[in-house]
């Protein structure tokens, strides 16, 4: 049976739980809030299937060099509702119109981030936008397999480790399966976000009813985290000033495997990779209007076929792969371990106050760094005005 001896050896993809023929593996929350497989040894028949489908134990390899593009959805409304250039929606609509289903991560009624599927164009809306949590895969690998066995096209989207888990679980190629992964910074602790939400709700005296991590009211590069409450009030702050985002971007409470990610490589297992095109103002300033541009990596023949069919719905510019990756290092490099991480989690378990104050304690930015950030933000605005 599968045993997690080191936390960094498990990405929480859930492939083992989906594959278990006796359903004796549950994904259980650990001390830091991350899910890990737990085996019911009484039900286990020691078939070894859980180890066979683990994408970290059984590493996938390829040397198919991707082709890189800068892309923008021509539908301005969809683009503004998306985290970057709005390309996911174009591919998702194509799948739905072909009689297929689209899997993605969305918040349920309890504001838990879970993987689910949509069969209508309207159902795609909940999958748009970044969610800075790790989604619960549940039984969606099984569901995707059932659709594929019926000959129904499937678009499955997720983090690279989730796509790796899906492929390991399926064990073979499916002609009607298209996979999209994202360039992932890392996944923060659900426990931390739960505490963060509780602290904000206490301050506002109301329950959160909607979460939007990447609102573009202040522009794409200085995006807002926006929380809507059931008393019709809102919390809105640019990402550099919000405590949860500050801790996330300083790698304070990411999953242990994210610091040693097995999926950080230019050679992707997915058919298409989607990312924010950071650095677009330096590579293609003529299309940078601060409303969001997608970096698209086309990784397979199947992905290229779909991408070429849909180019008329996008503004598309081919770019140099190395130049694009230079500004998007998260595609190939794991995040650095924050030396305050262990201290933070030790304090968290005994801390009863507003977690934002605890995050601030471990992420204080020196005065010189604050000045440099301010100067960079001002220069960026000036540069955009000169270009446009």
C-alpha positions in Angstrom: 0.0 0.0 0.0 1.0 3.6 -0.5 2.9 5.2 2.5 3.8 8.8 2.7 7.2 8.9 4.5 8.0 12.4 3.5 5.4 15.1 3.0 7.2 16.5 0.0 6.7 13.2 -1.8 3.0 13.7 -2.2 1.3 16.4 -4.3 -2.2 15.4 -3.1 -3.4 14.6 -6.7 -5.7 11.9 -5.5 -4.9 9.3 -8.2 -4.4 6.6 -5.6 -7.8 7.2 -4.0 -9.5 7.1 -7.4 -7.7 3.9 -8.4 -8.2 1.9 -5.3 -10.6 -1.1 -6.2 -11.7 -1.4 -2.6 -12.2 2.3 -2.0 -10.1 2.0 1.1 -8.0 5.2 0.5 -9.3 8.5 1.8 -7.7 11.9 1.3 -7.4 13.2 4.8 -6.4 16.6 6.1 -3.0 16.8 7.8 -1.8 19.2 10.5 -1.1 21.9 8.0 -4.4 21.5 6.2 -3.2 19.6 3.1 -4.8 16.4 2.0 -2.8 13.1 2.1 -3.9 9.5 1.3 -4.9 7.4 4.4 -5.3 3.7 3.9 -7.8 1.5 5.7 -5.6 -1.5 6.2 -8.5 -3.7 7.1 -10.1 -3.3 3.6 -6.7 -3.1 1.7 -6.0 -6.2 -0.4 -2.4 -5.1 -1.0 -2.9 -5.0 -4.8 -0.3 -2.3 -5.2 -2.4 -0.3 -7.7 -2.1 2.9 -5.6 1.7 2.9 -6.0 1.4 2.1 -9.7 -0.7 5.2 -10.4 1.3 7.6 -8.3 2.8 10.2 -10.7 5.6 11.1 -8.4 6.8 7.4 -7.9 6.3 6.7 -11.6 7.8 9.7 -13.3 6.7 10.6 -16.9 9.2 12.0 -19.3 9.0 13.6 -22.8 11.2 15.7 -25.0 8.5 17.3 -27.0 9.5 21.0 -27.0 6.5 23.3 -26.8 5.7 26.2 -29.1 5.0 29.5 -27.3 2.4 32.1 -28.1 1.0 35.3 -26.7 -2.8 35.2 -26.9 -5.8 37.4 -26.2 -9.5 36.4 -26.4 -11.2 38.8 -28.9 -14.3 38.7 -26.7 -13.4 41.6 -24.3 -16.0 40.7 -21.7 -14.7 37.2 -21.3 -11.2 38.5 -21.2 -11.9 40.9 -18.4 -13.6 38.1 -16.4 -10.6 35.9 -16.8 -7.2 36.0 -15.0 -5.1 36.7 -18.1 -6.1 36.6 -21.7 -9.3 34.5 -21.6 -8.1 31.5 -23.7 -9.5 28.8 -21.5 -13.0 29.8 -22.3 -12.4 29.5 -26.0 -11.1 26.0 -25.7 -13.9 25.1 -23.2 -16.6 26.4 -25.5 -15.2 24.3 -28.4 -15.3 21.2 -26.2 -18.9 21.8 -25.1 -20.0 22.6 -28.7 -18.5 19.3 -29.7 -20.8 17.5 -27.3 -18.1 17.2 -24.6 -17.6 18.0 -20.9 -15.1 20.3 -19.2 -13.5 19.6 -15.8 -12.1 22.4 -13.7 -11.9 23.9 -10.2 -14.7 26.0 -8.8 -16.1 27.0 -5.4 -19.1 25.1 -4.3 -22.0 26.5 -2.1 -19.8 26.0 1.0 -17.0 28.0 -0.6 -14.8 24.8 -0.8 -12.7 24.6 -3.9 -13.5 21.4 -5.7 -13.1 19.8 -9.1 -16.3 19.3 -11.0 -17.5 19.3 -14.6 -19.7 21.4 -16.8 -21.8 20.4 -19.9 -23.0 23.9 -20.9 -21.3 27.1 -22.0 -22.8 28.9 -19.1 -21.3 26.3 -16.7 -17.8 27.3 -17.8 -18.0 30.7 -16.0 -17.2 29.2 -12.6 -13.9 27.8 -13.8 -12.6 31.1 -15.1 -10.1 33.0 -13.0 -7.2 31.8 -10.7 -8.0 30.3 -7.4 -5.1 30.3 -5.0 -6.0 27.1 -3.2 -5.6 23.4 -3.9 -8.8 22.0 -5.3 -10.2 18.7 -4.1 -10.1 16.3 -7.0 -12.7 14.0 -5.5 -13.8 11.3 -8.0 -13.4 13.4 -11.1 -10.7 11.1 -12.5 -13.2 8.3 -12.4 -15.9 10.5 -13.9 -13.6 11.6 -16.8 -12.8 7.9 -17.5 -16.5 7.1 -17.7 -17.2 9.9 -20.2 -14.2 8.8 -22.3 -15.4 5.2 -22.4 -18.7 6.4 -23.7 -16.9 8.3 -26.5 -17.6 11.7 -25.1 -14.9 14.4 -25.5 -13.3 15.5 -22.3 -11.3 18.7 -21.5 -9.6 18.3 -18.1 -7.9 21.3 -16.6 -5.8 21.5 -13.5 -2.4 22.0 -12.0 0.5 20.0 -13.5 0.4 17.4 -10.7 -3.3 17.0 -11.1 -2.9 16.3 -14.8 -0.1 13.9 -14.0 -2.4 12.2 -11.6 -5.1 11.9 -14.2 -2.8 10.4 -16.8 -1.3 7.9 -14.3 -4.8 6.9 -13.3 -6.1 6.4 -16.8 -3.0 4.4 -17.8 -3.4 5.0 -21.5 -4.0 7.7 -24.2 -7.5 8.6 -25.2 -8.1 10.3 -28.5 -11.0 12.4 -27.1 -9.1 13.6 -24.0 -7.6 17.1 -24.1 -5.6 18.3 -21.0 -4.8 21.8 -20.0 -2.4 22.6 -17.2 -1.4 25.9 -15.7 2.0 27.4 -14.8 1.6 27.0 -11.0 3.4 29.0 -8.4 2.5 26.5 -5.7 -0.6 25.7 -3.7 -1.2 27.3 -0.3 -2.7 25.6 2.8 -6.5 25.3 2.8 -6.3 25.6 6.6 -4.6 29.0 6.3 -7.2 30.3 3.8 -10.0 29.0 6.0 -8.6 31.0 9.0 -8.0 34.0 6.8 -11.7 34.0 5.6 -12.9 33.6 9.2 -10.8 36.7 10.3 -12.2 38.8 7.5 -15.7 37.7 8.2 -15.3 38.8 11.9 -14.1 42.2 10.7 -17.0 42.7 8.3 -19.6 41.1 10.5 -20.9 39.0 7.6 -20.3 35.8 5.7 -18.4 35.7 2.4 -20.6 34.7 -0.5 -18.1 35.2 -3.4 -14.4 35.0 -3.9 -12.5 36.6 -6.8 -8.7 36.5 -6.6 -7.9 38.3 -9.9 -10.2 41.3 -10.4 -8.7 43.8 -13.0 -10.2 47.0 -11.6 -6.7 48.3 -10.8 -5.3 46.6 -13.9 -4.0 43.2 -14.8 -0.6 43.6 -13.3 -1.9 45.1 -10.0 -4.9 42.8 -9.7 -7.3 42.9 -6.8 -8.4 40.2 -4.4 -12.2 40.8 -3.9 -14.5 39.3 -1.4 -18.2 39.9 -1.5 -20.3 39.5 1.7 -23.9 38.6 2.3 -24.6 42.1 3.8 -23.8 43.6 0.4 -20.3 44.9 1.5 -17.0 44.2 -0.2 -13.4 43.7 0.7 -11.1 44.8 -2.1 -7.3 45.1 -2.1 -4.4 44.9 -4.6 -2.5 41.7 -4.2 0.6 43.3 -2.8 -1.3 44.7 0.1 -3.5 41.7 1.0 -2.0 39.5 3.8 -3.1 36.2 2.4 -1.6 37.0 -1.0 1.5 38.3 0.6 2.1 35.0 2.5 1.3 33.0 -0.6 3.7 34.9 -2.9 6.4 34.8 -0.2 6.0 31.0 -0.1 5.1 31.0 3.6 2.5 28.2 3.6 2.7 26.3 0.4 2.4 22.5 0.2 5.7 20.7 1.0 5.8 19.1 -2.4 5.7 22.6 -4.1 9.2 23.4 -2.9 10.5 20.2 -4.6 7.9 20.0 -7.5 8.3 17.0 -9.8 6.4 18.7 -12.5 8.5 21.8 -13.1 9.7 21.3 -16.6 9.4 22.8 -20.0 8.4 19.4 -21.3 4.7 19.2 -20.2 2.4 16.2 -19.9 -0.6 18.3 -20.9 -1.6 19.1 -24.5 -1.7 22.9 -23.7 -0.3 25.0 -20.9 -1.9 28.3 -20.0 -0.2 31.0 -17.9 -0.2 34.8 -17.3 2.2 36.3 -19.8 4.4 38.2 -17.3 6.9 40.3 -19.2 4.6 40.9 -22.2 5.4 44.6 -21.9 9.0 43.8 -22.7 8.4 41.2 -25.4 5.3 42.5 -27.2 4.5 46.0 -25.8 2.2 46.8 -28.7 -0.4 44.3 -27.5 0.0 45.0 -23.8 -3.0 47.1 -22.6 -2.9 45.8 -19.0 -6.1 43.9 -19.4 -4.4 40.5 -19.5 -2.4 38.4 -21.9 -2.1 34.6 -21.9 1.1 32.7 -22.4 0.2 29.6 -24.3 2.5 26.6 -24.6 1.3 24.1 -27.2 2.8 20.8 -26.1 1.4 18.1 -28.4 0.1 17.4 -31.9 -3.4 17.1 -30.4 -3.0 20.4 -28.7 -1.7 22.1 -31.8 -4.7 20.8 -33.9 -7.2 22.4 -31.4 -5.2 25.6 -31.1 -4.9 26.1 -34.9 -8.7 25.6 -35.2 -9.5 28.3 -32.7 -7.0 31.0 -33.7 -9.6 33.1 -35.4 -11.1 33.8 -32.0 -7.8 35.2 -30.6 -5.2 37.7 -31.1 -2.1 35.4 -31.5 1.6 36.2 -31.7 4.2 33.5 -31.8 7.1 34.2 -29.3 10.5 32.9 -28.5 10.1 30.1 -25.9 13.2 30.9 -23.9 12.4 34.6 -23.8 8.9 33.9 -22.5 10.1 31.5 -19.8 12.6 34.1 -18.7 9.8 36.2 -17.3 7.8 33.2 -16.2 10.3 31.1 -14.2 7.5 29.2 -12.3 7.1 27.1 -15.4 10.4 25.4 -14.8 11.6 26.2 -11.3 10.2 25.3 -7.9 9.6 28.1 -5.4 12.2 28.7 -2.7 11.6 27.4 0.7 10.7 30.2 3.1 12.8 29.9 6.3 9.9 31.1 8.4 7.6 28.4 7.2 8.1 26.0 10.1 7.9 28.7 12.7 4.7 30.0 11.1 2.9 26.6 11.3 4.1 26.0 14.8 2.6 29.3 15.9 -0.5 28.8 13.8 -1.7 25.8 15.7 -1.7 27.7 19.0 -2.7 31.1 17.6 -6.3 32.1 18.2 -6.3 35.7 16.8 -6.8 37.1 13.3 -4.4 35.1 11.1 -3.7 38.3 9.0 -1.7 39.6 11.9 0.3 36.3 12.1 1.1 36.4 8.4 2.2 40.0 8.7 4.6 39.0 11.5 6.4 36.5 9.3 6.3 38.5 6.0 7.3 42.0 7.0 9.0 43.8 4.1 11.9 46.0 4.8 11.6 49.7 4.0 14.1 49.7 1.1 12.2 46.8 -0.5 8.9 48.7 -0.1 10.5 51.8 -1.8 11.8 49.7 -4.7 8.4 48.1 -5.2 6.7 51.5 -5.3 9.2 52.8 -7.8 8.7 49.8 -10.0 5.0 50.2 -10.0 5.3 53.9 -10.9 7.7 53.2 -13.7 5.5 50.4 -15.0 2.5 52.9 -15.2 4.7 55.5 -16.9 5.9 52.9 -19.5 2.4 51.8 -20.3 1.3 55.4 -20.9 4.2 56.1 -23.2 3.4 52.9 -25.2 -0.3 53.7 -25.6 
